[in-house]
Amino acid sequence: MQGDKQVIDFLNKALLNELTAINQYWLHYRMLDNWGISKLAEYERHESIDEMKHADMLADRILFLEGLPNFQAIGKLRIGEGVEEILKCDLEVEHEAIPLLKEAIAHCEHVR
């Protein structure tokens, strides 16, 4: 099914956000685990894996629309140097995705 080019572009931008979060959360997981903060480390690990699932769903949808998922692009990782900073960095990466998602939703509703 040939999809709307702008929808595919939005999906690839969302994929970039997911790939960024995957890497950021995974590094935070490894850091926290190294520091012996195992419960929070496990939470970060779980979040990274959830983001991998989101990336997989986006890639599947892009391919369905006859686009090409871009796994080469990644945003800037925000790596905290302590627990509080890690949590702030993770919150930032989530908040940054919201405007794009709102814009994508509006576009998809318009072209429906």
Residue pairs with C-beta under 8 A, 6 or more apart in sequence:
1 64
1 65
1 66
2 65
2 66
3 64
3 65
3 66
3 67
4 65
4 111
6 107
6 111
7 65
7 104
7 107
7 108
7 111
8 62
8 65
8 67
10 100
10 103
10 104
10 107
10 108
11 58
11 61
11 62
11 65
11 67
11 69
11 104
12 58
12 62
12 67
12 69
12 70
12 73
13 100
13 104
14 58
14 97
14 100
14 101
14 104
15 55
15 58
15 59
15 62
15 69
15 70
15 71
16 70
16 73
16 74
16 75
17 75
17 93
17 96
17 97
17 100
18 51
18 52
18 54
18 55
18 58
19 55
19 71
19 73
19 74
19 75
20 74
20 75
20 76
20 77
20 93
21 47
21 48
21 51
21 93
21 94
21 97
22 48
22 51
22 52
22 55
23 48
23 74
23 77
24 77
24 78
24 79
24 89
24 90
24 93
25 44
25 45
25 47
25 48
25 51
25 90
26 44
26 45
26 48
27 77
27 79
28 44
28 79
28 80
28 86
28 89
28 90
29 41
29 42
29 44
29 45
29 48
30 41
31 79
31 80
31 86
32 38
32 40
32 41
32 44
32 83
32 86
33 41
33 45
35 41
37 83
40 83
44 86
44 90
47 90
58 69
59 69
59 71
62 68
62 69
63 69
75 93
75 96
78 89
78 90
78 92
78 93
79 86
79 89
80 86
80 87
80 88
80 89
80 90
